[in-house]
Amino acid sequence: MSPQPASTPKAFLINGEWITAAADPFESVNPATGQVNYQVSAADKNHIDAAVASARRAAQDPKWREMLPHVRAQVLNRIANRITERADEFARAQMMENGKVWSECKAQAASAAATFRFYAAVCETQGAEVTPSRGDYLSMTAYEPYGVVAAITPWNSPLTMEAQKVAPALAAGNAVILKPSEVTPSAALLLGEVALEAGLPAGVLNVVTGLGATTGKWLVQHPGVGMVSFTGGTATGRAIGMIAAERLIPVALELGGKSPHIVFEDANLEAAVENIMGGIFEGSGQSCVAGSRLFVQRSVYDKLVTLLVERAGRIKVGLPEDPSSEMGPLASFAQRDRVEKYVASARAEGGQILLGGERPEAAELANGAFFLPTIIAGLGNQATCVREEIFGPVLCVLPFDDEADLIEQANDSLYGLAGGVWTGNYQRAWRVARALQTGLVWINTYKQLSIATPFGGFKESGIGREKGVTGIRLYQQSKGLYWSMDPRNMAWPAFDTIIKAIGPHMTEFKTIGFIGVGVMGEPMCRHLATKTGSVVLASDLDQAPLDRLAAHGVKKASVAEIAAAADIIFLSLPSGKVVRALVEGGDTPGLLAQCRSGQVIVDLSTSPAPLTRELAAKLAERGIAFADAPVMRTRAAAEAGTLAVPVGAPDELFQRIEPLIACFASDITHAGDIGAGQVVKILNNMVLYETVLALAEARAIGARAGVDPERLFKAMSTGSADSFALRNHGLKAIVPQVFPERAFPVSYAKKDLEYAVDLATSVGVDATGARNLVACFEAAIEQGHADKYAPAISLVFENT
């Protein structure tokens, strides 16, 4: 905020700009001296309209709304750092405006910085919740900001109160309009200044100053405000609550208190006295949690009162900047008048003023709003001073006889913010703490506060809970999300998007190994890297695909490095022979020797089923799980993530690996136990190649007979020869393509068919068809077509 002449009212902040309103400024008065600190600009209705419009734009701007949590946390941490760097400036602004002593102001400046750091951590680490589903769906709870939050703060502790509202509201993703008390505007204006310095986008935090009855009311009533957070008096809170109820917007209210401070006969009286002093006289009693009703068990009543009067009489009341001062003035002369009226009512109702009850006589304090620490006895629980919040350094002491009498008196109040219990009996402490109708209870201590613990009251002490993780939820609205897991209900690209979104949460395997990226393996490996959030290590003899995968976060690694680091290893290799060599090893150790117990190996290759079972048994002896999951369909399907995969594995293992396979496959079948996947793949290919061979032969015959192949297949697809292969492959499928532009060359097809023949022999089936197919593919290889796409076998017929 740029320096201004003393005659110019302090400016307020809207959309990153400092605005001075010359009309109707108000005065800031130093309560310690009675002198005017400065004039402050008062925002009118037009200014409130501008502030709300600015906040709405900022809340909807992607650079704030979509800012990643850890980046938003960095902004909050920078604000904390700026507060720390300018702590003396913050502390002095508060001291000059509400009269708190210097040591307390310094402590509250440090607390404000700590609050921003706390919510930076909460912002970065809070997550959505996956809730228990009751059907075939994934259910989640997400949290979203309200948009524009109006934060209205009191004059007693602006440094801490403003941080406790602004930090969590910003962490939650809202834009905030901060309206400080007209008594203490400067801390809020400084906060707006350091927020801009820290890189908070303009408009995300606006600070408007003015009177509560005008500026504050316009803000609460504005239709662009989505949520109101208020700390202050109960009467004002009730009025704000009525406006919010009429507008049907959420409201958080942290209001007054008349907290019972309880001392049993078995308490440590000396320790209790010190805490009673801090609980009522710190901040001149201007605290919502002040222990203003002191209940003392009758057997120790006289002794404790004597100790209290002696200790309170030694409290140094002085100018706030004096380091020796323990208590400064009240925050305003109006507040002192209020306190004096309450003390007068106590006298009128028969109260005994044991200490204080008047202004100090020291000449240097004569011009300030000072009032001495006051202790009053002889009043019943129905007296005005006992029932109403005084908000000053006035302690009412009442005796009680037993626990039941105490609970009845302590709870006989409109308020329910805090309470304190002093006893040496932990069972009694537990009973009384649970019986007190308050949102906070201290046991053998008082006014210990932590930003990590939720804070709020019962009854007329307010609604909602600030501080802690609850504090950020106060400024968010929950949204339930239900995602069907039934594949029949969605297109696979949509499911692919869902997998990518939930990938980091869906797998137990944090490091994935992939050996043999080859043709089909490269897109599969890429899908695993981009959809799971896991570390993916890949190995291949060809470095080119590894270099391409590196752009997607895949790290090159040796087989040994993968065996040492990976939780699960995928194999995508040319043949069962290569799979055996890699697993068993030879001149160098294989996976059997290098892997450790608990790891999982998944074979995506096409291997003979007997070999698969043999390798699985050997690996099982070392505690390594094995599954065969040979992939079906083409390279195009691999790119699209729509492969078909039959999986041979025990039920438990299948359930563990299925989410990973779903990253590159749209059709996953649990084919049975180990080896079943290979059986399904081999027989599927036998049928596929038989269809391809028949189509190729028909094409050649049709061409010799003078029929255009395209017309031939079109006619056949409407006749009795209609089939999936014909409809989906047709002419394009049997046009020769050079490997590796398309998957499955003739040599690979022959290998798969030989596996089929071996499988048939092992189960006692002749498999004449499969043997004839092998012969056809051997002929194609003899004619030099080994590396051509399998339908190139049509050339065999054209050349015969």
ABEGO torsion letter per residue (X at the ends): XBBBBAABBBBBBBGGBBBBBABGBBBBBBAAAGBBABBBBBBBAAAAAAAAAAAAAAAABAAAAABBAAAAAAAAAAAAAAAAAAAAAAAAAAAAAAGBBAAAAAAAAAAAAAAAAAAAAAAAABBBBBBBBABBBBBBBBBBBAGBBBBBBBAABAAAAAAAAAAAAAAAGBBBBBBBBAABAAAAAAAAAAAAAAGBBBGABBBBBEBAAAAAAAAAABAABABBBBBEBAAAAAAAAAAAAAAGBBBBBBBBBBBBBBBBAABBAAAAAAAAAAAAABGGGBBAABBABBBBBAAAAAAAAAAAAAAAAABBBBBAABAABABBBBABAAAAAAAAAAAAAAAAAGBBBABEGBBBABAAAAABBBBBBBBBBGBBAABAAAABBAGBBBBBBBBBABAAAAAAAAABBABBABBBBBBABAAAAAAAAAABBBABBBBGBBGBBBAABBBEBBEAAEBEBBEEAAAAAAABBBBBBBBBABAAABBAAAAAAAAAAAAAAABABABBBBBGAEAAAAAAAAAAAAAAGBBBBBBBABAAAAAAAAAAGBBBBBAAAAAAABABBBBBBABAAAAAAAAAEBABBBAAAABBBGBBBBBABBBBAAAAAAAAAAAAAAGBBBBBBBBBEBAAAAAAGABBBBBBBBAAAAAAAAAAAAAABABBBBAEBBGAAAAAAAAAAAAAAAAAAAAAAAAAAAAAAGBBAAAAAAAAAABAABBAAAAAAEAAAABBBBOAABBGBAAAAAAAAAAAAAAAAAAGBAGAAAAAAAAAAAAAAAAGAAABBAAAAAAAAAAX
